[in-house]
Amino acid sequence: MKATLVYCDNVNAVYLSDNLIQHQRTKHIEMDIHFVRENVAKGQVRVLHVPSRYQITDIFIKGLPLQLFDDFRDSLNIRQPPVSTTGAY
């Protein structure tokens, strides 16, 4: 079975997903990190780092600078309508 790829822009989260050593600073982490670690150890999940500049999904969850927003929108093949769709008041 092929591993599910998880793309993450947080370097520390990627490190924690593969590091089985529990540190004092990570005591507050809930069970979800253990779930991820377990599945990484089984080879069912791979957590990969992707810089924020290439996280296209950020268009749906973050306020982005206009240029980055336009770049992401264009990569999704979403275009401005050729004519105005707003009604008159």
Backbone bond lengths (Angstrom), bond angles and torsions (degrees), N, CA, C in turn:
res aa  C-N    CA-C-N  psi(-1)  N-CA   C-N-CA  omega(-1)  CA-C   N-CA-C  phi
1 M - - - 1.438 - - 1.527 109.16 -
2 K 1.308 115.76 137.80 1.450 121.83 -179.59 1.529 110.42 -79.77
3 A 1.318 116.29 140.77 1.465 120.82 -179.65 1.524 110.68 -70.97
4 T 1.320 115.51 143.44 1.455 121.53 173.35 1.520 107.94 -76.52
5 L 1.330 116.79 131.32 1.458 121.24 -179.96 1.522 109.64 -92.30
6 V 1.318 115.81 131.97 1.461 122.25 175.51 1.522 106.34 -118.51
7 Y 1.328 116.43 120.43 1.460 121.41 -179.53 1.522 109.16 -97.95
8 C 1.317 116.47 128.12 1.462 121.76 -174.36 1.526 109.18 -134.88
9 D 1.335 116.54 137.50 1.463 119.44 178.79 1.529 112.44 -95.15
10 N 1.314 117.57 5.13 1.455 122.37 179.63 1.529 109.03 -103.66
11 V 1.324 115.94 108.95 1.469 121.40 -176.94 1.527 111.10 -59.53
12 N 1.325 117.14 -40.19 1.468 119.83 -179.10 1.521 111.74 -65.39
13 A 1.318 117.67 -38.23 1.466 120.53 178.24 1.526 110.46 -65.10
14 V 1.329 116.92 -39.02 1.468 120.45 177.48 1.527 109.49 -63.32
15 Y 1.328 116.60 -44.08 1.468 121.02 179.17 1.529 111.03 -61.27
16 L 1.321 116.98 -46.86 1.465 120.77 -178.03 1.523 112.36 -64.16
17 S 1.326 116.75 -30.71 1.468 119.15 -178.39 1.525 112.27 -66.76
18 D 1.327 116.47 -24.52 1.461 120.20 -175.92 1.530 113.01 -110.96
19 N 1.321 117.66 -8.69 1.455 121.90 -177.01 1.526 108.98 -98.70
20 L 1.306 116.81 113.65 1.461 121.10 -175.92 1.524 114.00 -81.75
21 I 1.321 117.50 -6.42 1.459 120.96 -178.94 1.526 109.24 -80.94
22 Q 1.325 116.38 129.11 1.466 121.85 179.00 1.524 108.63 -87.35
23 H 1.307 117.25 123.71 1.457 122.01 178.77 1.523 110.15 -102.38
24 Q 1.324 116.01 157.18 1.467 121.49 178.40 1.529 110.95 -56.33
25 R 1.328 117.22 -38.77 1.466 120.61 -176.49 1.520 112.99 -72.99
26 T 1.322 118.59 -13.15 1.466 120.50 -177.78 1.524 112.38 -107.14
27 K 1.324 117.16 13.92 1.466 120.11 -179.26 1.525 112.54 -61.15
28 H 1.314 117.10 -29.25 1.463 121.52 -175.43 1.529 113.56 -75.93
29 I 1.305 117.57 -9.47 1.466 120.82 -176.59 1.523 109.90 -70.39
30 E 1.304 115.11 133.86 1.463 121.67 -176.87 1.531 111.75 -75.76
31 M 1.304 114.77 -172.54 1.466 122.21 -177.62 1.525 113.07 -64.61
32 D 1.341 117.67 -22.50 1.460 119.16 -175.80 1.522 112.89 -60.53
33 I 1.356 117.80 -34.37 1.462 118.84 178.46 1.522 110.44 -67.94
34 H 1.318 117.17 -32.72 1.464 119.84 177.89 1.526 110.23 -68.82
35 F 1.318 116.50 -36.52 1.465 121.08 176.05 1.525 110.11 -61.81
36 V 1.325 116.20 -45.80 1.468 120.58 179.77 1.521 109.97 -64.68
37 R 1.320 117.79 -47.70 1.469 121.14 -179.90 1.527 111.68 -58.27
38 E 1.317 115.91 -43.12 1.463 120.52 -179.81 1.527 110.70 -60.77
39 N 1.315 116.98 -43.65 1.461 120.31 -179.26 1.520 112.51 -73.39
40 V 1.331 117.36 -29.82 1.465 120.55 173.26 1.525 108.90 -66.22
41 A 1.330 117.22 -44.67 1.470 121.69 179.99 1.524 111.70 -61.84
42 K 1.326 116.93 -34.26 1.469 121.60 178.60 1.526 112.20 -78.22
43 G 1.330 116.92 -10.30 1.459 120.27 -177.91 1.517 113.38 81.31
44 Q 1.322 117.18 12.78 1.463 120.73 -179.34 1.521 112.25 -86.17
45 V 1.333 116.58 -21.11 1.461 122.35 -178.32 1.518 108.61 -134.76
46 R 1.329 116.20 140.88 1.464 122.25 171.07 1.518 107.26 -124.21
47 V 1.323 116.45 127.03 1.461 121.27 178.49 1.521 107.34 -102.68
48 L 1.323 116.16 120.01 1.458 122.05 -175.98 1.520 110.58 -117.51
49 H 1.325 115.82 142.66 1.462 120.18 177.16 1.524 109.91 -82.95
50 V 1.317 115.06 131.94 1.458 122.28 174.13 1.527 106.20 -131.67
51 P 1.326 118.42 120.84 1.464 119.70 -179.84 1.532 111.58 -56.90
52 S 1.327 115.96 150.27 1.470 121.28 -178.68 1.522 112.13 -53.10
53 R 1.303 117.05 -32.55 1.474 121.51 -178.24 1.530 111.50 -59.46
54 Y 1.340 117.11 -23.84 1.464 120.79 -177.22 1.527 112.84 -111.74
55 Q 1.316 117.70 9.75 1.470 121.72 179.10 1.527 108.70 -86.96
56 I 1.311 116.53 83.69 1.461 121.47 -176.30 1.527 111.54 -59.30
57 T 1.318 117.93 -30.32 1.466 119.94 -179.03 1.525 112.42 -64.71
58 D 1.331 118.05 -16.31 1.463 120.32 177.81 1.525 112.06 -59.56
59 I 1.323 117.49 -23.06 1.459 120.48 179.09 1.530 110.84 -60.19
60 F 1.316 117.30 -26.37 1.461 121.48 -177.77 1.528 113.57 -91.12
61 I 1.333 118.13 -17.03 1.465 119.15 -172.14 1.521 115.25 -126.67
62 K 1.321 118.75 -8.51 1.462 120.24 -176.26 1.526 110.77 -132.25
63 G 1.316 114.64 153.08 1.455 119.56 168.16 1.517 107.26 -77.85
64 L 1.319 117.54 125.69 1.463 121.41 -174.98 1.521 110.62 -118.09
65 P 1.340 117.24 153.91 1.462 119.24 170.63 1.534 109.06 -57.85
66 L 1.325 116.54 147.57 1.462 121.49 -173.75 1.527 112.68 -53.61
67 Q 1.332 117.79 -45.29 1.466 120.01 -177.88 1.525 111.67 -62.53
68 L 1.319 117.26 -43.22 1.462 121.01 179.02 1.527 110.32 -66.39
69 F 1.335 116.49 -41.30 1.464 120.60 176.38 1.528 110.31 -58.58
70 D 1.336 116.92 -47.35 1.468 120.88 179.53 1.528 111.27 -61.57
71 D 1.328 117.18 -41.73 1.470 120.56 178.92 1.527 111.00 -61.81
72 F 1.332 116.68 -46.38 1.464 120.37 179.49 1.524 111.00 -65.20
73 R 1.329 116.82 -43.25 1.467 120.58 179.56 1.532 110.11 -60.02
74 D 1.324 116.57 -44.41 1.465 120.22 179.64 1.522 111.73 -63.31
75 S 1.338 117.24 -35.97 1.465 119.77 -179.89 1.529 111.54 -69.00
76 L 1.330 116.71 -21.00 1.469 121.21 176.91 1.527 111.87 -90.73
77 N 1.340 116.44 4.33 1.469 123.19 -178.85 1.521 112.45 58.98
78 I 1.324 116.32 35.92 1.462 121.86 174.34 1.518 106.82 -99.93
79 R 1.300 116.41 126.02 1.464 121.61 -176.43 1.523 110.69 -121.61
80 Q 1.322 115.08 157.96 1.455 120.73 172.46 1.526 108.25 -68.02
81 P 1.349 118.42 142.72 1.464 119.41 177.15 1.528 109.86 -64.75
82 P 1.345 117.87 147.27 1.465 120.91 -177.18 1.532 112.85 -67.25
83 V 1.319 117.38 -23.50 1.465 120.98 178.20 1.520 108.38 -129.48
84 S 1.307 115.26 160.08 1.454 119.87 -179.80 1.524 110.58 -67.24
85 T 1.309 116.36 136.42 1.466 120.36 178.59 1.520 111.36 -108.87
86 T 1.329 116.70 6.14 1.457 119.29 178.92 1.516 109.89 -83.26
87 G 1.295 115.54 143.90 1.462 120.46 179.60 1.516 111.21 -84.86
88 A 1.322 115.83 163.78 1.465 121.29 178.41 1.522 109.11 -84.83
89 Y 1.317 116.32 147.08 1.467 120.95 178.61 1.498 110.22 -102.92
